[in-house]
Each structure stands twice: as C-alpha cells, then as structure tokens.
C-alpha cells in the first residue's frame, strides 16, 4: 500500500471541503490542490510500482496493490470529507 496516495487523498478531500466554505479564488484552490498535493505524490509513482510488479511476474502484489490503493484512497476521501464537517 502506498501511504503517500492515501494521505494525499485525505488532504485533497479536506482541501476541497475547506475551499468550498472559504474565500479562496479558483486560482488559489488550484494552486493548493495541484501544487501542494501534486508535489506530495504523483500518479507516475503508482504506475511505475505497478509496472515493476508486472515485469517481475508478481501478479498477486500487482492486483492487491492496485485494488488496495484505489479502495483505501476512496475511503480516505470519504473520511476526509467526514472529518471536515467538524472543522
């Protein structure tokens, strides 16, 4: 499991919820979401790690890593949105 992707999903969800209720301009929101979170983690690292699993014939790790990252990432979004209701 790539914990950077998990943390990034939660941070983006929190940012989106806060931006909705703040005076952020669209430019400021984009800067925070893509600048900070984009620098924090990238899809390319996820793709590269999966490519290594496939290249090595480690299909079980490929499937579990891919599905685990997607499912836990989506759950982190919901958790971030839920937590942001109390901020």
Secondary structure, DSSP 4 states (H G I P E B T S, - for coil): --HHHHHHHHHHHHHHHHHHTS---HHHHHIIIIIIHHHH--HHHHHHHHHHHHHTT-HHHHHHHHHHHHHHHHHHHHHHHHHHTT-
